């Protein structure tokens, strides 16, 4: 399809920016999809039984030490991170299940003589560090605070982009400037919803094979496209995976891909990624329900990408109507584009429609794929 045809409708400007005060409790108009949910309730702390303080003889003490050591190993196994590896075309990551750090116990013993009993006292060491102050993410999908109010959207902030060119240095400067624009919009949005913000890191390697990350290496996990890794908070834009041979010197598609990966960063900051990882683990990553969850995740990032391009295009900065036009006509990817044999990204039609929906609505609630019927995320 040639660039500039058909012309997209004008983007919708947001209502006044959200206030800095915490939003009211979100009451969905209809229930989230059934059968899914976090394995543990927010604030859950695994129960740790206290060890007895009785005195025992040396031989029994040795046995007890072995038993305690075995118990600690079992406790570590039970409280360790549950990891979910997701292989897809725009979001390749590892989802650790966060939990409160358990207190540890140090055992001291003193032996007086061969005829005396060995006494053991257990000293409980309490962590002295306090939880970080400020906003915290909420492990939730459809009822996340990001969707708490109907007027939550991105402000129309002018974006100043570095000039695009197809060499690595120019591309890196372009993507860095794009992240600066995305930061300016999304930081205000997250602050208004009382959610945390930090800027993502950026890596622009020459090839995907150079992308050794906590989320996979050399394309074994990442498929064939750029990706976001929440484990190290980094967006990867390999030069051999951004389709330079297709888009050439048209910057719109590259910016929309960056905004899609940044959308996954927003999901991670809000706590959507954590809830999604738990739900998909419970459902089974490759089950019908698990793949539908993946499509909801990807299509939401598509919608967030459209929100950014639509808002920036009416702000008077570098994202002019031509760049917006290019991005508008470059969204028909989806599962066929991913080429991984799984229906985990959604059809080309839905990738296009969700991106365009975000671009013309510019409202977080309009991008809430988690409460949409299955027919809209197929």
C-alpha positions as CSV (number, residue, x, y, z in Angstrom):
1,X,0.0,0.0,0.0
2,X,1.6,3.3,-1.0
3,X,2.4,5.8,1.8
4,X,-0.1,8.5,2.3
5,X,-3.1,6.5,1.1
6,X,-5.6,6.3,2.6
7,X,-5.2,9.3,4.7
8,X,-6.0,8.7,8.4
9,X,-8.6,10.7,10.3
10,X,-7.3,13.4,12.6
11,X,-6.1,12.2,16.0
12,X,-8.3,13.0,19.0
13,X,-6.8,15.4,21.5
14,X,-7.1,14.4,25.2
15,X,-9.2,16.0,27.8
16,X,-7.4,18.0,30.5
17,X,-4.5,16.1,31.9
18,X,-5.1,13.7,34.9
19,X,-4.6,15.2,38.3
20,X,-1.6,14.1,40.4
21,X,-4.0,12.7,43.1
22,X,-4.5,8.9,43.2
23,X,-7.5,7.9,41.0
24,X,-10.7,6.6,42.5
25,X,-11.1,2.8,42.8
26,X,-11.9,1.4,39.4
27,X,-15.3,-0.2,39.1
28,X,-15.4,-2.1,35.7
29,X,-18.7,-1.9,33.9
30,X,-18.5,-5.6,33.2
31,X,-16.5,-8.4,34.7
32,X,-12.9,-9.3,33.5
33,X,-12.5,-12.6,31.6
34,X,-13.3,-15.5,33.9
35,X,-11.0,-18.3,35.0
36,X,-7.9,-16.2,35.3
37,X,-6.3,-14.4,38.2
38,X,-3.1,-14.0,40.1
39,X,-2.0,-17.1,42.0
40,X,-1.7,-15.1,45.2
41,X,-3.5,-12.1,46.5
42,X,-1.7,-8.8,46.6
43,X,0.5,-8.6,49.7
44,X,0.6,-12.3,50.2
45,X,3.4,-13.5,52.4
46,X,4.2,-17.3,52.6
47,X,4.0,-18.7,56.1
48,X,7.3,-19.6,57.7
49,X,7.1,-21.8,60.7
50,X,9.3,-20.9,63.7
51,X,12.1,-23.3,64.6
52,X,11.9,-24.9,68.1
53,X,14.5,-23.8,70.7
54,X,14.9,-27.1,72.6
55,X,18.4,-28.3,73.7
56,X,19.6,-31.5,72.2
57,X,22.8,-33.6,72.4
58,X,25.5,-33.1,69.8
59,X,24.5,-36.1,67.7
60,X,20.9,-34.9,67.5
61,X,22.1,-31.4,66.8
62,X,24.0,-32.6,63.7
63,X,20.8,-34.3,62.5
64,X,18.8,-31.2,63.2
65,X,21.3,-29.1,61.2
66,X,20.8,-31.4,58.2
67,X,17.0,-31.2,58.6
68,X,17.1,-27.4,58.8
69,X,19.3,-27.2,55.7
70,X,16.9,-29.5,53.8
71,X,14.0,-27.3,54.9
72,X,15.7,-24.2,53.7
73,X,16.3,-25.7,50.3
74,X,12.7,-26.7,50.1
75,X,11.7,-23.2,51.2
76,X,13.8,-21.6,48.5
77,X,12.3,-23.9,45.9
78,X,8.8,-23.0,47.0
79,X,9.4,-19.2,47.2
80,X,11.7,-18.9,44.2
81,X,10.7,-17.0,41.1
82,X,8.3,-18.6,38.8
83,X,9.6,-17.8,35.3
84,X,7.5,-17.6,32.1
85,X,9.4,-17.3,28.8
86,X,7.3,-15.8,26.1
87,X,8.5,-16.0,22.5
88,X,6.8,-13.5,20.3
89,X,7.5,-10.9,17.6
90,X,7.3,-7.7,19.7
91,X,7.6,-8.7,23.4
92,X,10.1,-11.3,24.5
93,X,10.6,-11.4,28.2
94,X,10.8,-13.3,31.5
95,X,8.2,-12.7,34.1
96,X,9.3,-13.3,37.7
97,X,6.6,-13.5,40.3
98,X,7.5,-10.9,42.9
99,X,7.0,-11.8,46.5
100,X,8.0,-10.3,49.9
101,X,11.5,-11.2,50.9
102,X,11.3,-13.9,53.6
103,X,13.2,-13.3,56.8
104,X,16.2,-15.5,57.4
105,X,17.4,-17.3,60.5
106,X,20.9,-17.7,61.7
107,X,21.6,-20.6,64.0
108,X,24.4,-20.4,66.6
109,X,25.6,-23.2,68.8
110,X,28.1,-23.5,71.6
111,X,29.5,-26.7,73.0
112,X,30.9,-26.7,76.6
113,X,32.2,-30.3,77.0
114,X,31.8,-33.8,75.8
115,X,29.4,-34.5,78.7
116,X,27.4,-31.3,78.3
117,X,24.5,-30.8,76.0
118,X,24.8,-28.4,73.1
119,X,22.4,-25.6,73.3
120,X,21.0,-23.9,70.2
121,X,19.4,-20.5,70.0
122,X,17.7,-19.2,66.9
123,X,18.2,-15.5,66.2
124,X,15.7,-14.0,63.9
125,X,17.2,-11.3,61.6
126,X,14.6,-8.8,60.4
127,X,15.3,-6.8,57.2
128,X,16.1,-3.2,58.0
129,X,15.4,-1.8,54.6
130,X,12.0,-0.1,54.0
131,X,9.9,-0.4,50.9
132,X,10.7,2.4,48.4
133,X,8.6,5.5,48.8
134,X,6.4,6.7,46.0
135,X,4.0,5.1,43.5
136,X,4.0,1.3,43.1
137,X,2.8,-0.9,40.3
138,X,-0.4,-2.9,40.7
139,X,-0.5,-6.5,39.5
140,X,-3.7,-6.3,37.5
141,X,-4.8,-6.3,33.9
142,X,-8.4,-5.1,33.1
143,X,-8.8,-3.3,36.4
144,X,-5.4,-1.8,36.5
145,X,-5.2,1.9,37.7
146,X,-4.0,2.8,34.2
147,X,-7.7,2.4,33.2
148,X,-9.3,4.0,36.2
149,X,-10.8,7.1,34.5
150,X,-12.4,7.6,31.1
151,X,-10.4,10.9,30.5
152,X,-6.9,9.3,31.0
153,X,-5.0,9.8,27.8
154,X,-1.7,11.2,26.5
155,X,-1.2,15.0,26.5
156,X,-0.3,16.6,23.2
157,X,3.4,17.4,23.8
158,X,5.5,18.4,20.8
159,X,8.1,15.7,19.9
160,X,11.5,16.6,18.7
161,X,13.0,13.7,16.7
162,X,16.5,13.3,15.4
163,X,16.7,12.9,11.7
164,X,16.2,9.4,10.5
165,X,18.8,7.6,8.4
166,X,19.5,3.9,7.8
167,X,23.0,3.8,9.3
168,X,23.4,2.5,12.9
169,X,24.5,5.7,14.5
170,X,21.7,7.7,13.0
171,X,19.1,5.1,13.9
172,X,20.4,5.1,17.5
173,X,20.0,8.8,17.7
174,X,16.5,8.6,16.2
175,X,15.3,6.0,18.7
176,X,16.9,7.8,21.6
177,X,15.0,11.0,20.7
178,X,11.9,8.9,20.3
179,X,12.2,7.5,23.8
180,X,12.6,11.1,25.0
181,X,9.2,11.9,23.4
182,X,7.6,8.8,24.8
183,X,9.0,9.6,28.3
184,X,7.5,13.1,28.2
185,X,4.0,11.8,27.5
186,X,3.8,8.6,29.4
187,X,5.6,9.9,32.6
188,X,2.8,12.4,33.0
189,X,0.1,9.8,32.4
190,X,1.6,7.3,34.9
191,X,2.1,10.0,37.5
192,X,-1.6,11.0,37.1
193,X,-2.6,7.4,37.7
194,X,-0.3,7.1,40.7
195,X,1.9,4.6,39.0
196,X,5.7,4.5,39.0
197,X,7.8,5.7,36.1
198,X,11.4,5.2,34.9
199,X,12.8,5.5,31.4
200,X,13.7,2.3,29.6
201,X,17.2,1.5,28.4
202,X,17.9,1.2,24.6
203,X,20.1,-1.1,22.6
204,X,20.5,-0.8,18.8
205,X,22.9,-3.7,17.9
206,X,23.8,-4.4,14.3
207,X,22.1,-7.8,14.4
208,X,19.8,-9.8,16.5
209,X,22.6,-12.4,17.1
210,X,24.4,-9.7,19.2
211,X,21.4,-9.3,21.5
212,X,22.4,-11.5,24.4
213,X,19.9,-10.6,27.1
214,X,18.2,-12.0,30.3
215,X,15.2,-12.6,28.0
216,X,17.0,-14.7,25.4
217,X,20.0,-14.7,23.1
218,X,20.6,-14.7,19.4
219,X,16.9,-14.9,18.5
220,X,16.2,-18.1,20.4
221,X,13.6,-16.4,22.4
222,X,12.9,-13.2,20.5
223,X,11.7,-14.4,17.2
224,X,12.5,-12.1,14.3
225,X,11.6,-8.6,15.5
226,X,12.6,-5.9,18.0
227,X,11.6,-6.7,21.6
228,X,11.4,-5.3,25.1
229,X,13.0,-7.2,28.0
230,X,11.6,-6.2,31.4
231,X,14.3,-8.1,33.3
232,X,16.8,-5.4,32.4
233,X,14.3,-2.7,31.4
234,X,15.7,-2.5,27.8
235,X,14.2,-2.0,24.4
236,X,16.2,-3.9,21.7
237,X,16.0,-2.5,18.1
238,X,18.4,-4.7,16.1
239,X,19.3,-3.1,12.7
240,X,18.6,-6.3,10.9
241,X,15.1,-6.7,12.3
242,X,13.6,-3.2,11.8
243,X,12.8,-3.9,8.1
244,X,15.0,-1.3,6.5
245,X,14.6,-3.0,3.2
246,X,10.9,-2.4,3.4
247,X,10.6,1.0,4.9
248,X,13.8,2.7,3.7
249,X,13.8,6.4,4.6
250,X,10.2,6.6,5.9
251,X,10.6,7.1,9.6
252,X,6.9,6.5,10.6
253,X,7.0,2.7,10.8
254,X,10.2,2.7,12.8
255,X,8.7,5.2,15.3
256,X,5.6,3.1,15.6
257,X,7.6,-0.1,16.3
258,X,9.5,1.8,19.0
259,X,6.3,3.0,20.5
260,X,4.9,-0.6,20.5
261,X,7.9,-1.8,22.5
262,X,7.6,1.2,24.8
263,X,4.0,0.1,25.3
264,X,5.3,-3.1,26.8
265,X,7.5,-1.0,29.0
266,X,4.3,0.9,30.2
267,X,2.6,-2.5,30.8
268,X,5.6,-3.5,32.9
269,X,5.6,-0.3,35.0
270,X,1.9,-0.4,35.6
271,X,1.9,-4.1,36.8
272,X,0.0,-5.4,33.8
273,X,3.0,-7.6,32.8
274,X,3.2,-9.3,36.2
275,X,-0.5,-10.1,36.2
276,X,-0.3,-11.3,32.6
277,X,2.6,-13.6,33.4
278,X,0.8,-15.2,36.3
279,X,-2.4,-15.7,34.3
280,X,-0.6,-17.2,31.3
281,X,1.4,-19.5,33.6
282,X,-1.8,-20.7,35.2
283,X,-3.6,-21.1,31.8
284,X,-0.6,-22.8,30.0
285,X,1.5,-20.7,27.7
286,X,0.5,-22.6,24.5
287,X,-3.0,-23.4,25.5
288,X,-5.9,-21.6,23.7
289,X,-6.5,-19.4,26.8
290,X,-2.7,-18.7,27.1
291,X,-2.4,-17.6,23.5
292,X,-5.4,-15.4,23.8
293,X,-3.8,-13.7,26.8
294,X,-0.7,-13.1,24.7
295,X,-2.8,-11.5,21.9
296,X,-4.4,-9.2,24.4
297,X,-1.0,-8.2,25.6
298,X,0.3,-7.5,22.1
299,X,-2.8,-5.7,20.8
300,X,-2.8,-3.5,23.8
301,X,0.8,-2.5,23.0
302,X,-0.4,-1.8,19.5
303,X,-3.1,0.5,20.8
304,X,-0.6,2.3,23.1
305,X,1.7,2.8,20.0
306,X,-1.2,4.4,18.1
307,X,-2.1,6.6,21.1
308,X,1.4,8.1,21.1
309,X,1.6,8.7,17.3
310,X,-1.9,10.2,17.2
311,X,-1.2,12.5,20.1
312,X,2.2,13.6,18.8
313,X,0.8,14.3,15.3
314,X,-1.3,17.1,16.6
315,X,1.3,18.7,18.8
316,X,3.3,20.7,16.3
317,X,6.6,18.9,16.6
318,X,8.5,16.4,14.4
319,X,5.7,14.0,14.1
320,X,4.0,15.6,11.2
321,X,1.1,14.4,9.0
322,X,3.4,12.6,6.6
323,X,5.1,10.6,9.4
324,X,1.7,9.8,10.9
325,X,0.4,8.7,7.5
326,X,3.4,6.3,7.1
327,X,2.8,4.8,10.5
328,X,-1.0,4.5,9.9
329,X,-0.4,2.4,6.8
330,X,2.3,0.1,8.3
331,X,0.5,-1.9,11.0
332,X,-0.8,-4.9,9.0
333,X,1.6,-7.4,10.7
334,X,0.3,-9.8,13.4
335,X,0.7,-13.5,13.5
336,X,1.7,-14.0,9.9
337,X,4.5,-11.4,10.3
338,X,5.8,-13.1,13.5
339,X,6.3,-16.4,11.6
340,X,6.6,-18.4,14.8
341,X,3.7,-20.7,14.1
342,X,1.7,-19.5,17.0
343,X,-1.4,-17.3,17.2
344,X,0.0,-15.1,19.9
345,X,-0.1,-11.6,18.3
346,X,-3.5,-11.4,16.7
347,X,-4.5,-11.1,13.0
348,X,-3.1,-8.4,10.7
349,X,-6.6,-7.0,10.7
350,X,-6.7,-6.6,14.5
351,X,-3.2,-5.3,14.7
352,X,-4.2,-2.6,12.3
353,X,-7.6,-1.8,13.9
354,X,-6.2,-1.6,17.5
355,X,-3.4,0.7,16.4
356,X,-5.7,2.9,14.5
357,X,-8.2,2.8,17.4
358,X,-5.6,4.1,19.8
359,X,-4.4,6.8,17.4
360,X,-7.9,8.2,16.9
361,X,-9.2,7.8,20.5
362,X,-6.2,8.5,22.7
363,X,-7.8,7.1,25.8
364,X,-6.3,4.4,28.0
365,X,-9.7,2.7,28.5
366,X,-10.1,2.5,24.8
367,X,-7.0,0.3,24.7
368,X,-8.1,-2.0,27.5
369,X,-8.0,-5.3,25.5
370,X,-8.4,-7.3,28.7
371,X,-12.1,-6.5,28.9
372,X,-12.8,-6.9,25.2
373,X,-14.6,-9.9,23.8
374,X,-12.5,-12.7,22.4
375,X,-13.7,-11.9,18.9
376,X,-11.9,-8.6,19.1
377,X,-8.5,-10.2,19.9
378,X,-8.5,-13.2,17.6
